[in-house]
Amino acid sequence: MSEPVFNLRTEAQMGMVVATISGTLSTCDQTDALAGTLADVPRGYSLVIELDAMTTLSARSLSCLRNLALAATSEGIRLILVSESLDVRANLVLADLDSLAPVLHNLAQAGQIVAAAA
């Protein structure tokens, strides 16, 4: 199994940190790398996790993403999950992640939510 590729960038004008993930996300160790970014999200910024169409999620990684969402919420960080892939979004919703973080189709929608909250 190939390791996922993480790309982090800050969208200062939008007030968000975007973490793009590509590849197989199958273990908690891999999602723990995302948990480490919570401490680096500037105060008042949102963390947007963009799962591209090539991202494969396992039951374990969905559980770990749920734990990440709970940790972000407890630290006062708005977490937004984005994927253009209907299959990825469906897996996120079926894992009930949409009860903790919005599950959106694209980054433009995430930007609208962040801007509305500012």
Backbone as a chain_set.jsonl record, in Angstrom:
{"seq": "MSEPVFNLRTEAQMGMVVATISGTLSTCDQTDALAGTLADVPRGYSLVIELDAMTTLSARSLSCLRNLALAATSEGIRLILVSESLDVRANLVLADLDSLAPVLHNLAQAGQIVAAAA", "coords": {"N": [[0.828, -1.172, 0.0], [0.536, 2.228, -0.83], [1.939, 5.133, 0.695], [0.143, 7.962, 1.991], [0.116, 11.276, 0.546], [0.753, 14.341, 1.94], [-0.053, 17.746, 1.764], [0.44, 20.87, 2.954], [-0.867, 24.129, 3.277], [-1.144, 27.631, 3.873], [-3.849, 29.765, 3.705], [-3.929, 32.794, 4.028], [-5.463, 35.118, 3.463], [-7.958, 34.045, 3.454], [-8.192, 32.954, 5.925], [-7.581, 30.306, 6.648], [-6.086, 27.054, 7.057], [-5.045, 24.748, 4.764], [-5.058, 21.358, 4.279], [-4.108, 19.085, 2.028], [-4.794, 15.851, 0.99], [-3.63, 12.985, -0.61], [-3.918, 9.745, -1.891], [-3.726, 6.511, -0.237], [-5.329, 6.408, 2.801], [-5.049, 4.824, 5.577], [-4.308, 4.121, 8.191], [-4.123, 4.944, 11.721], [-1.776, 6.178, 12.409], [-1.162, 7.662, 10.172], [-3.236, 9.572, 10.129], [-2.643, 10.763, 12.514], [-0.554, 12.401, 11.894], [-1.878, 14.545, 10.828], [-3.19, 15.417, 13.105], [-1.122, 16.528, 14.494], [-0.884, 18.96, 13.24], [-2.799, 20.58, 14.324], [-1.883, 22.094, 16.497], [-0.455, 23.997, 15.179], [-2.195, 25.563, 13.784], [-3.145, 28.824, 13.211], [-4.595, 31.041, 15.633], [-8.043, 31.568, 15.381], [-8.189, 30.699, 12.78], [-9.413, 28.317, 10.352], [-9.228, 24.773, 9.876], [-8.926, 23.093, 6.97], [-9.489, 20.075, 5.495], [-8.661, 18.603, 2.642], [-9.599, 16.04, 0.693], [-8.527, 14.349, -1.971], [-9.769, 13.007, -5.13], [-8.422, 10.631, -5.459], [-7.994, 9.644, -2.986], [-8.182, 7.034, -0.691], [-10.149, 5.688, 1.803], [-10.083, 3.923, 4.87], [-11.994, 1.931, 7.231], [-10.767, 2.227, 9.673], [-9.248, 4.607, 9.296], [-11.315, 6.424, 8.938], [-12.457, 6.389, 11.476], [-10.315, 7.474, 12.887], [-10.176, 9.991, 11.708], [-12.521, 10.979, 12.704], [-11.864, 11.152, 15.429], [-9.915, 13.123, 15.181], [-11.514, 15.267, 14.371], [-13.037, 15.616, 16.693], [-10.979, 16.376, 18.454], [-10.139, 18.771, 17.261], [-12.442, 20.323, 17.547], [-12.579, 20.464, 20.35], [-10.38, 22.041, 20.802], [-11.18, 24.409, 19.794], [-11.01, 24.844, 17.067], [-12.238, 25.274, 13.873], [-13.128, 22.687, 11.805], [-13.157, 21.587, 8.499], [-14.225, 19.396, 6.024], [-13.369, 18.438, 2.784], [-14.099, 17.246, -0.453], [-14.054, 16.549, -3.872], [-14.879, 14.183, -4.795], [-17.625, 12.123, -4.968], [-17.829, 9.583, -3.848], [-15.903, 9.642, -1.756], [-16.965, 11.706, -0.146], [-19.41, 10.494, 0.507], [-18.525, 8.332, 2.06], [-17.485, 9.754, 4.238], [-19.8, 10.937, 5.266], [-21.344, 8.653, 5.843], [-19.814, 7.677, 7.905], [-20.542, 9.387, 9.824], [-19.186, 11.762, 10.103], [-20.026, 14.222, 9.27], [-21.555, 15.232, 11.278], [-19.812, 16.415, 12.952], [-18.167, 18.077, 11.479], [-18.438, 20.207, 8.644], [-19.059, 18.627, 5.509], [-17.964, 19.1, 2.435], [-18.184, 19.955, -1.121], [-16.211, 21.436, -2.534], [-13.307, 23.67, -2.332], [-14.095, 26.316, -2.596], [-16.634, 26.416, -1.428], [-15.881, 25.922, 1.206], [-14.428, 28.229, 1.715], [-16.505, 30.095, 1.682], [-17.939, 29.404, 3.978], [-16.014, 29.902, 5.963], [-15.625, 32.655, 5.56], [-18.172, 33.619, 6.162], [-18.293, 33.093, 8.858], [-16.461, 34.792, 9.901]], "CA": [[0.0, 0.0, 0.0], [1.333, 3.443, -0.878], [1.706, 6.099, 1.763], [-0.528, 9.167, 1.51], [0.911, 12.488, 0.388], [0.136, 15.489, 2.6], [0.42, 19.054, 1.341], [-0.17, 21.894, 3.808], [-0.653, 25.516, 2.872], [-1.948, 28.616, 4.597], [-4.586, 30.743, 2.904], [-4.057, 33.867, 5.019], [-6.565, 36.017, 3.131], [-9.202, 33.323, 3.734], [-8.201, 32.552, 7.33], [-7.638, 28.858, 6.791], [-4.968, 26.185, 6.716], [-5.583, 23.679, 3.923], [-4.259, 20.132, 4.213], [-4.575, 18.247, 0.926], [-4.34, 14.462, 1.137], [-3.789, 12.152, -1.792], [-3.423, 8.384, -1.685], [-4.424, 5.651, 0.711], [-5.314, 6.812, 4.205], [-5.559, 3.577, 6.146], [-3.928, 3.879, 9.586], [-4.195, 6.088, 12.626], [-0.489, 6.881, 12.356], [-1.239, 8.629, 9.089], [-4.083, 10.694, 10.536], [-1.964, 11.442, 13.622], [0.244, 13.469, 11.29], [-2.782, 15.691, 10.73], [-3.459, 15.901, 14.464], [0.008, 17.381, 14.852], [-1.036, 20.294, 12.65], [-3.743, 21.391, 15.107], [-1.137, 23.051, 17.324], [0.121, 25.023, 14.314], [-3.238, 26.365, 13.144], [-3.228, 30.114, 13.906], [-5.833, 31.35, 16.353], [-9.07, 32.147, 14.528], [-8.181, 30.063, 11.461], [-10.065, 27.021, 10.202], [-8.431, 23.731, 9.238], [-9.673, 22.458, 5.894], [-8.842, 18.855, 5.018], [-9.118, 18.319, 1.285], [-9.32, 14.659, 0.299], [-8.745, 14.341, -3.416], [-10.521, 11.865, -5.664], [-7.595, 9.44, -5.387], [-7.863, 9.245, -1.589], [-8.921, 5.853, -0.266], [-10.329, 5.703, 3.25], [-10.446, 2.659, 5.514], [-12.832, 2.113, 8.419], [-9.882, 2.728, 10.727], [-8.902, 6.012, 9.063], [-12.518, 7.209, 9.203], [-12.534, 6.515, 12.933], [-9.256, 8.397, 13.309], [-10.6, 11.331, 11.287], [-13.551, 11.384, 13.686], [-11.121, 11.583, 16.622], [-9.294, 14.4, 14.84], [-12.582, 16.273, 14.402], [-13.34, 15.872, 18.109], [-9.851, 17.13, 19.023], [-10.185, 20.128, 16.709], [-13.569, 21.0, 18.201], [-12.228, 20.75, 21.746], [-9.369, 23.104, 20.793], [-11.779, 25.611, 19.234], [-10.638, 24.98, 15.659], [-13.27, 24.819, 12.948], [-12.628, 21.707, 10.851], [-14.013, 21.423, 7.331], [-13.765, 18.299, 5.173], [-13.702, 18.749, 1.397], [-13.698, 16.311, -1.505], [-14.868, 16.6, -5.079], [-15.325, 12.812, -5.057], [-18.874, 11.737, -4.312], [-17.556, 8.384, -3.038], [-15.209, 10.053, -0.528], [-17.94, 12.429, 0.685], [-20.376, 9.522, 1.013], [-17.876, 7.608, 3.158], [-17.396, 10.666, 5.389], [-21.152, 11.086, 5.821], [-21.733, 7.369, 6.432], [-19.076, 7.543, 9.168], [-21.129, 10.409, 10.698], [-18.278, 12.893, 10.294], [-20.736, 15.472, 8.992], [-22.125, 15.74, 12.527], [-18.733, 17.133, 13.641], [-17.533, 19.028, 10.568], [-19.101, 20.22, 7.336], [-18.476, 17.83, 4.431], [-18.278, 19.94, 1.286], [-17.771, 19.526, -2.45], [-14.999, 22.096, -3.022], [-12.694, 24.683, -1.46], [-14.866, 27.558, -2.662], [-17.666, 26.312, -0.405], [-15.212, 26.077, 2.499], [-14.127, 29.654, 1.842], [-17.741, 30.795, 2.001], [-18.252, 29.137, 5.387], [-15.025, 30.625, 6.772], [-15.898, 34.085, 5.435], [-19.424, 33.908, 6.874], [-18.046, 32.993, 10.295], [-15.518, 35.859, 10.32]], "C": [[0.881, 1.248, 0.0], [0.95, 4.378, 0.262], [0.979, 7.321, 1.198], [0.465, 10.328, 1.39], [0.117, 13.629, 1.016], [0.763, 16.763, 2.057], [-0.311, 20.084, 2.194], [0.135, 23.275, 3.248], [-1.576, 26.415, 3.687], [-2.565, 29.58, 3.607], [-4.913, 31.9, 3.849], [-5.241, 34.783, 4.73], [-7.922, 35.376, 3.407], [-9.301, 32.909, 5.202], [-8.308, 31.045, 7.52], [-6.309, 28.21, 6.424], [-5.581, 25.026, 5.957], [-4.588, 22.53, 3.893], [-4.86, 19.261, 3.117], [-3.959, 16.865, 1.075], [-4.633, 13.715, -0.147], [-3.218, 10.774, -1.486], [-4.23, 7.646, -0.635], [-4.235, 6.145, 2.137], [-5.922, 5.644, 4.972], [-5.23, 3.358, 7.615], [-4.081, 5.144, 10.418], [-2.874, 6.855, 12.651], [-0.518, 7.957, 11.284], [-2.117, 9.818, 9.462], [-3.49, 11.427, 11.735], [-1.07, 12.568, 13.099], [-0.606, 14.719, 11.123], [-3.066, 16.284, 12.103], [-2.339, 16.814, 14.932], [-0.1, 18.785, 14.291], [-1.97, 21.183, 13.474], [-3.035, 22.454, 15.943], [-0.581, 24.201, 16.497], [-0.913, 25.873, 13.594], [-3.353, 27.685, 13.91], [-4.599, 30.334, 14.544], [-6.809, 32.05, 15.397], [-9.128, 31.565, 13.125], [-8.967, 28.756, 11.508], [-9.064, 26.053, 9.579], [-9.328, 23.024, 8.231], [-8.871, 21.247, 5.435], [-9.478, 18.511, 3.68], [-8.649, 16.917, 0.899], [-9.584, 14.566, -1.199], [-9.409, 13.046, -3.861], [-9.735, 10.568, -5.575], [-7.433, 8.938, -3.951], [-8.762, 8.045, -1.3], [-8.964, 5.853, 1.251], [-10.685, 4.311, 3.757], [-11.368, 2.968, 6.692], [-12.002, 2.686, 9.562], [-9.563, 4.209, 10.519], [-10.121, 6.915, 9.265], [-12.71, 7.417, 10.696], [-11.505, 7.514, 13.448], [-9.564, 9.828, 12.882], [-11.675, 11.869, 12.232], [-12.882, 11.866, 14.972], [-10.44, 12.922, 16.389], [-10.326, 15.526, 14.891], [-12.965, 16.62, 15.832], [-12.239, 16.695, 18.768], [-9.866, 18.566, 18.534], [-11.288, 20.934, 17.396], [-13.219, 21.375, 19.633], [-11.179, 21.857, 21.852], [-9.896, 24.396, 20.166], [-11.408, 25.883, 17.784], [-11.773, 24.444, 14.802], [-12.615, 23.894, 11.937], [-13.648, 21.572, 9.739], [-13.401, 20.331, 6.463], [-14.275, 18.542, 3.754], [-13.244, 17.614, 0.494], [-14.63, 16.479, -2.688], [-15.427, 15.221, -5.421], [-16.587, 12.492, -4.257], [-18.659, 10.524, -3.416], [-16.885, 8.747, -1.719], [-16.187, 10.769, 0.397], [-18.96, 11.469, 1.281], [-19.786, 8.729, 2.175], [-17.775, 8.478, 4.407], [-18.755, 10.808, 6.07], [-21.608, 9.784, 6.482], [-21.011, 7.108, 7.75], [-19.511, 8.609, 10.171], [-20.176, 11.569, 10.976], [-18.968, 14.227, 10.045], [-21.436, 16.025, 10.229], [-21.092, 16.553, 13.313], [-18.109, 18.232, 12.793], [-18.303, 19.031, 9.259], [-18.329, 19.357, 6.335], [-18.917, 18.501, 3.131], [-17.675, 19.41, -0.006], [-16.462, 20.169, -2.907], [-14.507, 23.177, -2.059], [-13.446, 26.001, -1.488], [-15.974, 27.561, -1.61], [-17.064, 26.489, 0.99], [-14.893, 27.544, 2.749], [-15.355, 30.46, 2.209], [-18.12, 30.602, 3.471], [-17.307, 29.905, 6.289], [-15.314, 32.11, 6.743], [-17.161, 34.467, 6.203], [-19.209, 33.906, 8.38], [-17.161, 34.122, 10.802], [-16.227, 37.113, 10.756]], "O": [[1.86, 1.319, 0.743], [-0.192, 4.407, 0.721], [1.185, 7.674, 0.037], [1.507, 10.35, 2.045], [-1.043, 13.856, 0.672], [1.982, 16.843, 1.909], [-1.539, 20.163, 2.161], [1.25, 23.55, 2.803], [-2.647, 25.998, 4.127], [-1.868, 30.146, 2.764], [-6.013, 31.983, 4.396], [-5.951, 35.183, 5.653], [-8.92, 36.076, 3.576], [-10.382, 32.553, 5.672], [-9.01, 30.559, 8.407], [-5.533, 28.721, 5.618], [-6.521, 24.39, 6.435], [-3.426, 22.705, 3.527], [-5.976, 18.759, 3.251], [-2.75, 16.729, 1.264], [-5.73, 13.798, -0.7], [-2.149, 10.66, -0.886], [-5.286, 8.108, -0.203], [-3.109, 6.28, 2.615], [-7.142, 5.484, 5.018], [-5.825, 2.479, 8.239], [-4.156, 6.255, 9.893], [-2.866, 8.062, 12.892], [0.038, 9.039, 11.468], [-1.777, 10.958, 9.144], [-3.803, 12.598, 11.953], [-0.858, 13.568, 13.785], [-0.104, 15.834, 11.263], [-3.169, 17.501, 12.252], [-2.575, 17.764, 15.679], [0.526, 19.708, 14.811], [-1.937, 22.406, 13.338], [-3.525, 23.575, 16.081], [-0.268, 25.262, 17.038], [-0.556, 26.803, 12.871], [-3.625, 27.683, 15.111], [-5.62, 29.864, 14.042], [-6.445, 32.998, 14.701], [-10.028, 31.903, 12.356], [-9.158, 28.169, 12.574], [-8.165, 26.463, 8.845], [-10.35, 22.438, 8.588], [-7.714, 21.376, 5.035], [-10.66, 18.177, 3.595], [-7.451, 16.655, 0.795], [-10.725, 14.688, -1.644], [-9.587, 12.116, -3.075], [-10.334, 9.493, -5.611], [-6.796, 7.908, -3.729], [-9.949, 8.048, -1.626], [-7.934, 6.002, 1.908], [-11.491, 3.607, 3.148], [-11.505, 4.122, 7.098], [-12.476, 3.528, 10.325], [-9.604, 4.986, 11.474], [-9.976, 8.052, 9.715], [-13.086, 8.506, 11.13], [-11.796, 8.306, 14.344], [-9.252, 10.773, 13.607], [-11.724, 13.065, 12.517], [-13.29, 12.879, 15.541], [-10.391, 13.763, 17.287], [-10.041, 16.612, 15.397], [-13.192, 17.787, 16.15], [-12.523, 17.604, 19.549], [-9.629, 19.487, 19.316], [-11.083, 22.087, 17.777], [-13.527, 22.479, 20.08], [-11.095, 22.535, 22.875], [-9.152, 25.366, 20.021], [-11.481, 27.022, 17.324], [-12.218, 23.31, 14.977], [-11.647, 24.279, 11.282], [-14.848, 21.456, 9.99], [-12.199, 20.342, 6.198], [-15.457, 18.815, 3.546], [-12.143, 17.086, 0.651], [-15.849, 16.544, -2.527], [-16.34, 15.102, -6.238], [-16.603, 12.582, -3.029], [-19.245, 10.444, -2.336], [-17.256, 8.217, -0.672], [-16.238, 10.477, 1.591], [-19.337, 11.616, 2.443], [-20.471, 8.481, 3.167], [-17.962, 7.984, 5.52], [-18.848, 10.801, 7.297], [-22.194, 9.811, 7.564], [-21.53, 6.402, 8.614], [-18.922, 8.728, 11.245], [-20.336, 12.28, 11.968], [-18.531, 15.255, 10.562], [-21.869, 17.177, 10.224], [-21.45, 17.293, 14.23], [-17.581, 19.208, 13.326], [-18.772, 17.985, 8.808], [-17.098, 19.359, 6.319], [-20.095, 18.472, 2.774], [-16.793, 18.551, -0.002], [-15.674, 19.523, -3.599], [-15.194, 23.545, -1.107], [-13.436, 26.734, -0.5], [-16.228, 28.584, -0.975], [-17.665, 27.129, 1.852], [-15.067, 28.043, 3.86], [-15.256, 31.418, 2.976], [-18.57, 31.541, 4.127], [-17.74, 30.499, 7.276], [-15.259, 32.771, 7.781], [-17.21, 35.526, 6.828], [-19.879, 34.646, 9.101], [-17.114, 34.38, 12.005], [-15.579, 38.09, 11.133]]}, "num_chains": 1, "name": "protein.A"}
